[in-house]
């Protein structure tokens, strides 16, 4: 089973959540309904909390972690992911906030206290620096990530479509049909 407590804190799963057998969900992690965590992804909520909204997905080999509370930062840096978010393969999310209907491209790194608002696309391999606040409706790319342009209407629609596609795939797994 990929779920493990940390001290006296246990993960909490919403209805119809799919966890691949190879993922690791540890400690203070809340996953909203209809979300999915895929092959070899790690969500480690040991020194702070991780919250994932509904209908979101964290894909293969992604790492999700947090920063602990300190006198300088009494809240620490939890990881908060909104609804209808697609987190691509091999992404590192560390103590950041991601709004609703976002797509985080493969191999990207989003660092502590970065804020990704609703409807943002992060291009593959991008790096969002600590404390960076992005603008809604934009495509960001690069290391460090910079705004490239506004998203088109089709791209904005794709953000939700991507998450809904992963909901259909996870439902196939939950129903025992791996088509």
N, C-alpha and C positions, 0 to 999 in steps of 0.2 A: 504494500500500500504506500503511495507516495506522500501521505500526510503524516506529519510528525509535530508533536508539541515542542515548545521551548519553555522550560521551567513549567509554570502553570498556565501557559497560554496555548490555545489550540486554534488551528484554522477553522473558519466558518464558511460554509459553502451555500450559495443560493440554490434554488431549484434548477434542475436540468444542466448543471455544470458538468463539463467533461474534463477529466484529468487523465492524460496519457499515463500509462503505468510507469514510464521511465522519468516522469517529472518529479520534482521535489518541492513540497509545499510545507514550510516550517514556521511555526510560531504564530504571531499576531498578523494573520492574513485573512482578509475578507474578500470573497469572490462573489460577485453578483450573478443573478440568474442568467442562464443561457450563455455564459462565458465559457471559454475553453483554454486549457493550458496544455501545450503540445510537447513533443518528444524532447527529453533531456533539458527542459526549461527548469530554472531554479528560482523560487520565490522565497527569500529568507527574511522573515519578519522577526528577527531575534531581538535587536536593540531598539527597534521602533516598529511602527505598523505599516502594513501594505494594504491598500484598499483598491479593488478593481470593480468598476461598475458593471452594469448588465450588458450583455451582448458583445463583450470584448474578447479578444484573443491574444495570447502570448505564444508566439511560435517557437519552433525548435531551436534549442541551444541558447535561448535568451536568458540573461541573468538580471534578476530584480532584487535590489537590496536597499538599505536605508542607512542613515547616520544617527548615532546615539545623541541623547540630550547632554548638553554641557552648560556650564554657567554662562557662557557667551551666547549660546543658542538653546534656551530652555526647552523648546519644542523638538529640538533635533531636526532631522530632515526625513519625514515619512515619505513614502512613495504613494501617490494618489493617481489613479488612472480612471478616466471617466467612462461613459457609455459609448458603445459602438466604436471602440478603438482597435486598430490592428497594429500589433507590435510584430514586426518582421523577424526573420531568422537572425540569430546571433546578435541581438540588440542588447546593450547594457543600459538599464535604467537605474539610476542611483539617487534616491532621495529627492525626486523631482515631482512636478505636478503636470499631468497631461489632461487636457479638457476632453470634451465629447467630440466624436466623429473626427478623429485624427488618424493618420497613418505614419508610423515610424518605420522608415525604410531599413532594409537588411543591413546589419553591421554598424548601425548608428550607435552613438553613445550620448546619453542625456545625463548631465551631471547634477550634483546637489543644488537644490533650490532654484533650478531652472523652471520656468513656467511656460508651458505650451498651451495656449488657449484653444478654444473650440475651433474645429475646421482648419487644421494645419497639416500640411504634408511635409515630412522631413525626408529628403532624398537619401538613398542608400549611402552608407559610409560616412555620414555627417557627424559632427561633434558639436553639441550644444554645451557651451561653457557654463560653469557654476554661476548662479544668480542671474542668468540671461532671461529676459522676458521677451517672448516673441509676439508677433501681431497675428490676429485671427485672419483666416482667408488667404494665407500666403504659402508659397513653396519656399522652403529653406534648403540650402545645400552647402556642402563644403566643411572644411576643418580649419578654422571655426565656421560654423554654419552662418550663412548670411542670406537675407531675403533675396530671392532671385526674381520673383514676379508674383502677381496675384494669381490665385487659382481660377481656372475657368469654371463655368457652371457644370460642365461634364465631370471635371475633377472633383468638385465639391460633392456631386452626386455619388461618385465612385467611393468616396470615403465611407459612406454608410453601406454601399453595396459590398465593399470588401468585407466588412464585419458580418453582414448578413450571409455572405457566401460561407464564411467560416462557421456560422451557426448551422447552416445546412450540412456541412461536412461533419461537424461534431454530433448532430442529430443522427447521421448515418452510423457513426461509431456507437452512440448510445443505444441505437436500435439493433445493433449487432450486424449491420450491413456496411461493410467497408468499401463501398463503391466510389 
